[in-house]
Amino acid sequence: MYTAEEFDKQKIKVLKYILYQKRTEQEIRKKFSTTINENMLEDIIQYLKEANYINDQEWIEKTIHNFMVLKNLSLKEIQYKLIAKGLSKNDIEDYIEKNKEELEQYEIKSAQNLIEKKSVNMEQQAIKSYLIKKGYKLENINKVMQNTKKGEETWQF
């Protein structure tokens, strides 16, 4: 067992870590597994979850929103990045299912942005292969490419 004083001291360490930047439960476990007793770490994580400092659902939502604002990624790439952070595959899939239309539109817009960027020095077939390798859905790639005419700057859906 451990004392309340030890618990508070370690809890403050973890709290500082997650207040600096929101973290997933898995990131916290990885960071503190060697320095904090396993039982104490479980109790700290439970406490922080109850106090809503750790909320993986919220973290998924914020992270996907940041990806959508800042990056051009396929839904597959987003899933892989979230899984790499130690998030539950089921939680990720649930979020994607709930926000399917918005994420589909994001993937189409993202593919459109990449096609615009790559069309300067790549042929259409090479761009298509590139996007497929990046995890874009073939139907979304085809949708964007059908609406694209060589030399046309405006894109329509």
PARO-464743 format. One record per atom (N, C-alpha, C): x, y, z. Coordinates in steps of 0.02 Angstrom, whole numbers, padded with zeros to 5 digits, always signed. Example, Ala and Ser with C-alpha at 12.3 -4.5 7.8 and 13.67 -1.06 7.14 Angstrom:
REM residues 2
+00660-00284+00390/+00615-00225+00390/+00660-00165+00390/+00642-00112+00354/+00684-00053+00357/+00645+00002+00394/
***
This chain:
REM residues 157
+00042-00060+00000/+00000+00000+00000/+00044+00063+00000/+00011+00119+00000/+00046+00183-00002/+00008+00233+00041/+00042+00286+00059/+00010+00336+00101/-00026+00388+00058/-00070+00425+00090/-00106+00478+00055/-00058+00532+00030/-00005+00543+00068/+00045+00592+00049/+00082+00571-00015/+00101+00506-00018/+00133+00480-00078/+00086+00485-00139/+00023+00467-00126/-00027+00469-00179/-00033+00540-00207/-00040+00589-00162/-00047+00659-00183/+00014+00684-00222/+00073+00664-00198/+00135+00684-00231/+00138+00658-00303/+00122+00594-00312/+00124+00563-00378/+00067+00589-00422/+00009+00600-00390/-00048+00626-00427/-00032+00694-00457/+00003+00735-00419/+00022+00802-00443/+00070+00796-00502/+00116+00748-00500/+00162+00737-00556/+00123+00720-00620/+00076+00674-00613/+00036+00653-00670/-00007+00712-00694/-00036+00747-00648/-00079+00804-00665/-00040+00857-00703/+00021+00872-00682/+00062+00921-00718/+00075+00897-00789/+00087+00832-00796/+00100+00802-00862/+00040+00811-00908/-00020+00800-00882/-00079+00804-00926/-00106+00875-00932/-00089+00919-00887/-00111+00988-00894/-00068+01025-00945/-00006+01005-00952/+00038+01034-01002/+00009+01023-01071/-00014+00961-01083/-00046+00942-01146/-00092+00884-01131/-00152+00885-01159/-00199+00830-01148/-00167+00765-01170/-00176+00713-01131/-00145+00648-01145/-00198+00593-01143/-00182+00538-01177/-00225+00480-01174/-00206+00439-01112/-00250+00395-01093/-00236+00351-01036/-00173+00310-01049/-00167+00285-01111/-00109+00244-01130/-00044+00283-01125/-00044+00345-01145/+00016+00387-01140/+00037+00396-01067/-00012+00405-01024/+00003+00413-00952/+00032+00348-00924/+00002+00293-00942/+00027+00228-00918/+00100+00217-00941/+00112+00232-01003/+00179+00222-01031/+00231+00266-00996/+00213+00329-00985/+00259+00377-00955/+00276+00359-00882/+00225+00338-00844/+00235+00330-00772/+00239+00258-00748/+00237+00210-00793/+00237+00139-00773/+00301+00118-00737/+00355+00151-00752/+00419+00133-00720/+00433+00172-00656/+00398+00228-00647/+00414+00271-00590/+00361+00269-00534/+00301+00246-00551/+00247+00244-00501/+00223+00172-00494/+00213+00151-00432/+00186+00085-00416/+00123+00072-00457/+00116+00012-00483/+00060-00006-00527/-00008+00008-00495/-00017-00013-00433/-00081-00002-00399/-00096+00072-00389/-00044+00110-00371/-00053+00181-00361/-00069+00215-00428/-00036+00194-00481/-00049+00223-00547/-00121+00210-00568/-00146+00150-00555/-00216+00133-00570/-00263+00180-00532/-00249+00190-00469/-00291+00233-00428/-00288+00306-00451/-00229+00328-00470/-00221+00397-00495/-00260+00405-00560/-00253+00358-00605/-00289+00361-00669/-00365+00361-00657/-00387+00318-00612/-00458+00316-00595/-00482+00383-00568/-00443+00412-00523/-00460+00477-00494/-00465+00530-00549/-00415+00531-00594/-00413+00581-00647/-00470+00572-00698/-00489+00510-00709/-00547+00497-00753/-00610+00524-00721/-00619+00511-00657/-00679+00534-00622/-00681+00611-00620/-00623+00642-00616/-00620+00715-00615/-00620+00744-00687/-00626+00700-00736/-00629+00717-00807/-00565+00750-00834/-00508+00734-00804/-00444+00757-00831/-00421+00710-00887/-00443+00647-00883/-00428+00598-00935/-00494+00578-00964/-00501+00590-01029/-00562+00571-01064/-00543+00555-01136/-00534+00490-01150/-00511+00470-01216/-00560+00488-01271/-00626+00486-01258/-00676+00505-01309/-00666+00578-01330/-00658+00620-01280/-00648+00691-01292/-00582+00703-01329/-00532+00665-01310/-00466+00671-01342/-00470+00652-01416/-00507+00599-01431/-00516+00578-01501/-00549+00634-01541/-00602+00662-01512/-00640+00715-01546/-00595+00776-01560/-00558+00798-01510/-00515+00857-01519/-00458+00843-01568/-00429+00785-01564/-00374+00768-01609/-00397+00764-01681/-00453+00731-01693/-00479+00727-01761/-00496+00797-01787/-00524+00838-01745/-00539+00907-01766/-00475+00943-01785/-00422+00935-01745/-00357+00967-01762/-00330+00941-01827/-00335+00875-01839/-00312+00847-01903/-00351+00878-01961/-00416+00885-01952/-00458+00912-02005/-00441+00984-02021/-00422+01021-01972/-00405+01092-01982/-00335+01100-02011/-00288+01058-01989/-00218+01069-02005/-00187+01024-02058/-00217+00966-02071/-00184+00917-02113/-00229+00890-02168/-00198+00859-02217/-00234+00822-02269/-00220+00748-02258/-00267+00715-02225/-00259+00644-02208/-00320+00605-02231/-00309+00541-02245/-00366+00497-02259/-00394+00473-02192/-00453+00444-02193/-00482+00418-02132/-00439+00361-02104/-00409+00322-02148/-00365+00268-02125/-00304+00296-02088/-00275+00349-02115/-00217+00380-02082/-00236+00407-02013/-00294+00437-02009/-00318+00462-01944/-00325+00404-01895/-00356+00350-01918/-00364+00291-01875/-00297+00265-01851/-00249+00258-01896/-00183+00232-01877/-00148+00277-01826/-00154+00342-01836/-00122+00389-01789/-00154+00383-01719/-00219+00375-01717/-00254+00370-01652/-00238+00303-01618/-00236+00250-01657/-00219+00184-01629/-00148+00185-01602/-00103+00220-01637/-00033+00226-01615/-00028+00261-01548/-00077+00304-01532/-00079+00338-01467/-00107+00293-01412/-00126+00232-01429/-00150+00185-01379/-00225+00189-01366/-00261+00219-01412/-00333+00225-01403/-00369+00161-01426/-00426+00148-01397/-00465+00089-01414/-00491+00095-01485/-00481+00041-01523/-00504+00039-01592/-00580+00048-01595/-00616+00020-01546/-00689+00026-01544/-00710+00098-01533/-00675+00134-01488/-00691+00205-01476/-00681+00246-01539/-00627+00232-01574/-00611+00268-01636/-00665+00254-01688/-00682+00191-01697/-00732+00172-01747/-00801+00201-01730/-00817+00202-01665/-00881+00232-01644/-00884+00306-01663/-00830+00342-01649/-00828+00413-01666/-00834+00423-01741/-00798+00383-01780/-00800+00389-01853/-00871+00373-01879/-00902+00323-01850/-00970+00305-01871/-01020+00362-01856/-01014+00392-01798/-01059+00447-01778/-01050+00509-01822/-00990+00519-01848/-00974+00579-01887/-00955+00562-01959/-00986+00510-01984/-00968+00483-02050/-00972+00534-02106/-01028+00571-02110/-01037+00618-02165/-00984+00673-02164/-00973+00702-02105/-00923+00755-02098/-00853+00730-02116/-00836+00670-02094/-00770+00642-02107/-00763+00623-02181/-00817+00600-02213/-00815+00585-02285/-00800+00649-02324/-00835+00703-02306/-00824+00767-02339/-00752+00791-02328/-00726+00781-02268/-00657+00799-02253/-00609+00759-02298/-00621+00694-02304/-00576+00652-02344/-00578+00674-02418/-00637+00691-02443/-00643+00714-02512/-00605+00780-02520/-00615+00826-02474/-00580+00891-02477/-00504+00881-02472/-00484+00836-02429/-00413+00821-02420/-00383+00791-02485/-00420+00745-02516/-00397+00715-02579/-00393+00770-02632/-00442+00814-02633/-00442+00869-02681/-00380+00913-02672/-00365+00929-02609/-00305+00971-02595/-00242+00937-02619/-00236+00872-02606/-00176+00836-02627/-00171+00830-02702/-00228+00820-02735/-00228+00816-02808/-00206+00883-02838/-00232+00937-02811/-00210+01004-02834/-00135+01012-02826/-00110+00993-02768/-00039+01001-02753/+00005+00956-02797/-00017+00894-02806/+00024+00845-02843/+00017+00851-02919/-00038+00880-02943/-00051+00881-03015/+00000+00924-03053/+00037+00965-03019/+00087+01007-03051/+00143+00964-03080/+00164+00912-03044/+00221+00873-03067/+00208+00797-03069/+00145+00776-03065/+00129+00704-03068/+00071+00692-03115/+00071+00634-03147/+00015+00616-03190/-00043+00591-03147/-00103+00593-03177/-00163+00575-03139/-00160+00504-03110/-00134+00457-03149/-00130+00388-03125/-00082+00382-03066/-00026+00418-03068/+00022+00417-03013/-00008+00449-02951/-00047+00502-02960/-00081+00534-02903/-00131+00485-02872/-00168+00451-02916/-00218+00403-02892/-00184+00348-02851/-00129+00322-02875/-00091+00270-02839/-00066+00297-02772/-00042+00358-02773/-00017+00390-02712/-00072+00394-02660/-00131+00417-02681/-00187+00425-02634/-00212+00357-02608/-00212+00307-02651/-00232+00240-02629/-00184+00214-02576/-00120+00225-02587/-00069+00204-02538/-00077+00240-02472/-00102+00302-02474/-00112+00342-02414/-00176+00323-02378/-00216+00278-02408/-00276+00253-02374/-00341+00286-02394/-00340+00328-02445/-00402+00360-02468/-00446+00308-02501/-00511+00316-02492/-00559+00270-02523/-00560+00284-02598/-00561+00229-02636/-00560+00235-02709/-00619+00275-02735/-00677+00266-02704/-00737+00303-02727/-00728+00379-02717/-00695+00399-02662/-00682+00470-02650/-00631+00498-02700/-00580+00459-02714/-00529+00480-02763/-00562+00490-02831/-00602+00440-02851/-00635+00444-02917/-00683+00503-02920/-00719+00515-02866/-00766+00570-02863/-00730+00636-02876/-00673+00646-02843/-00636+00708-02851/-00606+00712-02921/-00578+00657-02946/-00546+00658-03012/-00597+00668-03068/-00657+00642-03060/-00709+00652-03111/-00729+00725-03116/-00728+00759-03060/-00748+00829-03059/-00690+00876-03075/-00633+00846-03091/-00573+00886-03106/-00560+00884-03181/-00550+00941-03208/-00531+00944-03279/-00461+00974-03281/-00421+00950-03327/-00352+00973-03333/-00350+01049-03342/-00312+01083-03299/-00303+01155-03303/-00358+01195-03270/-00410+01162-03244/-00464+01198-03212/-00446+01210-03139/-00455+01272-03116/-00436+01290-03049/-00493+01281-02999/-00555+01286-03022/-00611+01280-02975/-00636+01209-02975/-00652+01185-02917/-00674+01116-02908/-00746+01118-02885/-00785+01072-02913/-00855+01067-02893/-00872+00995-02876/-00920+00988-02831/-00942+00920-02813/-01012+00910-02839/
***
